[in-house]
């Protein structure tokens, strides 16, 4: 992509309304624009990262055996009256009336609708287990939308729902989600720690939130620092294997890690003092097991092997897809801008032409662009007629993890410069070697 043909409305000034670094950088890098309080347009650069995050979420859900689908954002109030949540949800629910005076709402979550789909089509235990999920926009009329995409009113969520015959099977679904989330967040360059939490309006007994540690996080958290040494890494998990999933869950949840809602001082104090941590975190996901809380009132039942009608055991499992952009930036930036982890970067590498209009540098940049594209990579070529300082500042702000700089002096010696955004280290090499290096980094 050529920068002169792209839409990247970078801001020079720091917007005064942005209180935290991720919000500031997302506005300054031309990733989002507020449409109205807590509601954002996703400009091309922001949209690209959003899609990358969605892709990872899809891949990891499918790997775990979960089935993608899509439900509408606007739903009838009737189902929510059946479950009893129409009144319980309170002011956070955006209520809408259609031309026939029927009560509608913009979905804040979708337990009711998925349960309705299930009860309409599934009647036998033979069709279980079943887990379906969607990545869809949600609306919650938050009292204080703030921090940009972190606490929006409209936001993108992955919400998944499991249906199982027994509590044991449903707990396996819970464990499977926990394991798949560990892998999902690590692929985005994040350490998200599962912490025992409170279930809030979704309900249920068992729930863990996934928290990314950050000073700007909205949640206060208490944990044993030994937890931060745990890495999921490249484990090959058989998601159907109950014992294997259970073992990973135990490994990652056996140490003390709780949000303020579930914190117990006495237990916390049993951790050796040098490992006790009180910090802040960003909640990027939450998993719930709530048994028959929705299947009973909504009559979602199946026949078991003995012919008895039994309510199915359920759970729901969310990932804050749009919030993740903010969380990743909070976890990975410096005073010049964002530093994207390779897994989610909007473009794989930036190309900077130090002398735009010079036949030699122009040709070298175009050659690099083509060679990288031929490898299936997406470079962003800054071909603006601007001074070098401005080009470097833009590239640093938008945070592409790698940069290739092309200037007449280097070309005279047959080299370009490859620079890591994270370390700032540069290395000179031929253009061909630069392409190979970038391809190797991304494993293509
Ligand atoms: N039905 C369940 C799971 S599918 C559910 O709604 N869970 S939730 O309420 O915990 O939301 C899931 C995730 O969405 C949260 O962990 C958080 O990362 C994200 N989220 C929740 N509210 C907002 C918001 N106002 N802005 C951005 N992300 C949000």
Boltz pocket constraint, residues with backbone or C-beta under 6 A from the ligand:
constraints:
  - pocket:
      binder: B
      contacts: [[A, 108], [A, 109], [A, 110], [A, 111], [A, 140], [A, 142], [A, 149], [A, 150], [A, 151], [A, 152], [A, 153], [A, 154], [A, 155], [A, 156], [A, 157], [A, 158], [A, 159], [A, 160], [A, 202], [A, 283], [A, 284], [A, 285], [A, 286], [A, 316], [A, 317], [A, 318], [A, 319], [A, 320], [A, 321], [A, 322], [A, 323]]
      max_distance: 6.0
